[in-house]
Amino acid sequence: MPRYFLHLYDDLVVRDEEGILLEDDSAALAEAIRVARLLAAAAVAEGQLRLSDRIEIEGETGALVAAIAWRDVVRIQD
């Protein structure tokens, strides 16, 4: 299984140095969405949410697989 790195971009850049073994790009995208929703929920619990915060998924070759912003993983309704 390939290794994917989920780098966090918010106030700081937090690079994932360990990575995670996942089946394919689709599984990496699903994992990034799951983590982004958890982090967005934690931010809301602290009274803030920046929709531009994001996770960038890097494959083991160093290629960017996808970028997931918080705005992509939550639906805000009135």
Phi, psi and omega in degrees: 000143179284156178261135177240148179242128181253099182270133182262131176238104173225234175302323182238170171256121179244106182276133177280106182273340184268316182077179181216140177277124180224158186299315184195184181300323180296319178293323178295319178296316178299319179293319179296321178295317179299314180293318179300319179294321177297315180292322177296318178297319178296321178295318178297321178299333176271359176090019180213158173201117174258114184291346180273349175302150186206165170241131173254131180263122179246132177281172184293343176276354182095357180283142176286123180273314181192163172233131182240111176270155180304325180298339180277346188243358177232150174247122181258124182240153175278000000 
